[in-house]
Amino acid sequence: MTDQNPIGTIGRLTLATRGADGPGQVELTIRGGRETYTAWSTEPLPAMSTVLVVANRGGRALDVEPWLDLDFGSATGHTHRGST
């Protein structure tokens, strides 16, 4: 695993999660490159869902939650994470 902390990173599921029944796979952009990690979630999430990394289980395993990207800055390429 890289030395960059993935918590707070937004990624995309490349393999659906099954909630308590099993993990999926998430792709993240880390230090300018793409890396894949095992992704766990409390509820099943479909492949291609946008997710937020909320915890690091170690050993390239992460906890993720669904992320709704309110991309108000799409014309400028900026995204907003949460309210200010």
Residue pairs with C-beta under 8 A, 6 or more apart in sequence:
1 59
1 60
2 30
2 31
2 35
4 30
4 31
5 56
6 28
6 30
6 37
6 53
6 56
6 62
7 53
7 54
7 55
7 56
8 52
8 53
9 28
9 29
9 30
9 52
9 53
10 50
10 51
10 52
10 53
10 67
10 69
10 81
11 26
11 27
11 28
11 29
11 39
11 50
11 51
11 53
11 64
12 26
12 27
12 48
12 49
12 50
12 51
13 24
13 25
13 26
13 27
13 39
13 45
13 46
13 47
13 48
13 49
13 51
13 64
14 24
14 25
14 26
14 27
14 36
14 47
14 48
15 24
15 25
15 39
15 47
16 24
16 44
16 45
16 46
16 47
16 49
17 23
17 24
17 39
17 40
17 41
17 44
17 45
17 64
18 24
18 44
19 41
19 42
19 43
19 44
20 42
21 44
23 38
23 39
23 40
23 61
24 38
24 39
24 41
24 45
24 47
25 36
25 37
25 38
25 39
26 36
26 37
26 38
26 39
26 51
26 53
26 62
26 64
27 34
27 35
27 36
28 34
28 35
28 36
28 37
28 53
29 35
37 60
37 61
37 62
38 60
38 61
38 62
39 51
39 61
39 62
39 63
39 64
40 57
40 61
40 62
40 63
40 64
41 51
41 63
41 64
41 65
41 66
42 65
45 51
45 64
45 66
49 66
50 66
50 67
50 68
50 69
51 64
51 65
51 66
51 67
52 64
52 65
52 66
52 67
53 62
53 63
53 64
54 63
54 64
54 65
55 62
55 63
56 62
56 63
57 63
69 79
70 80
71 79
71 80
72 79
72 80
73 79
73 80
